[in-house]
């Protein structure tokens, strides 16, 4: 997609009329209480729209409609190829409305328009298409049994699922969840983050236009205590898939235990290490990966590189190249295509990130903030410093020098999290050993990344458990396995084992 000028993007933003009310049973409706909350552009502080502040009563309505839709089979029992066709139509509608979605995402979240246009929206569409195409290509099985029996092992949709989204990748995380959930035949009640509700509401409307039956895809905006907790405790929601902070994710375990023991899948925080050994090749290329990994999306990324664990022999050379690359990493108006880093999502989150800036005595680079815009910051510190242990979720990179491979692995694993990790080395055996020793759900070698749509994504330790996003494995969390045992013996009176 050809990028526009900043002025053209601002004109599109000014003309947008975003959706503002809950989307339940195939249509928009205000919160039963009539309450609203402000959706604020973090780059300007201006109010974009007043969004329905739903409550437990709205959750009840959405769940009832989702249950009705699931039980009558309008989607759950639709032929897999029909579900596939509907989701492909949704992907096509999103493609036609891609620019609108990109601009809406940018002004609502502070993300740069370049990332929204070239990464988030295209990958969102590709994710939905990928899971759509997988619908009629995932087979059940027949287990080995005697000639007198047939044992079928089949997948069935879980039922009504609650999807709780984070604010850092509103569209992409929506796709990561609704793609496999809808593909599996589930009905969905989705809670977007209160900071970033607008694109989810628009996609729900497009889904109905594509042919998703009413009641199958419901979006209930609102605050965590009023919407998220009631979803977690709801007796008629069969499972919850949550992406967000570790602290909030753990609450959903409690909600499930105190209600109907619903399945809970958690994708939570990270404090991801990037190990650079003294034999790493092409230090300039390594620096490019580090800059992208640490500062892309303002560091508001659960898989961001937040700890650079570097061999002391190459530390200075690497930091020199990183500093050079950051000169071409401008921070500014998210709607300006020249900006590589936009605004942090909210004033509250900016205050949190700035509280860590206040702990820095001397920064190698950065260390300043202007409103919601925080400069890329690099600081050398120790493994036990809060800058090295806490998930800051901002553009702050902690540099930790080490003297050996074993020390690097030890420091990398010395954290409560285990989401992602990277290792740069020219030694193939060391790379493979390191990848196996690192306690993380995804390990990249001589690169930074998360894999792609075909590779499962998720963490260990306090980064999450219970399932994986992406890949065919993502369908597992939205299905349950049933064994069907069929007796073929002629004698009906024969004892059945």
Buried (B, 14 or more C-beta within 10 A) or exposed (E): EEEBEBEEBBEBBEEBEBBBBBBBBBEBBBBBBEBBBEBBBBBBEEEBBEBBBBBBEBBBBBBBBBBBBBEEEBBBEBEBEEBBBBBBBBBBBBBEBBBBBBBBBBBBBBBBBBBBBBBBBBBBBBBBBBBBBBBBEBEEEEEEEEEEBBBBEBBEBBBBBBBBBBBBBBBBBBBBBBBBBBBBBBBBBBBBBBBBBBBBBBBBBBBBEBBBBBBBBBBBBBBBEBBBBBBBBBEBBBBBBBBBBBEBBBBBBEBBEEBEEBBBBBBBBBBBBBBBBBBBEEBEBBBBBBBBBBBBBBBBBBBBBBBBBBBEEBBEBBBEBBBEBBEEBEBBBBBBBEBBBBBBBBEEBBEBBBEBBEEBEEBBBBBEBEEBBBBBBBBBBEBEBEBBBBBBBBBBBBBBBBEEBEBBBBBBBBBBBBBBBBBBBEEEEBBBBBBEBBBBBBBBBBEBBBEEBEEBBBBBBBBBBBBBBBBBBBBBBBBBEEEEEEEEEEEEEEEEE
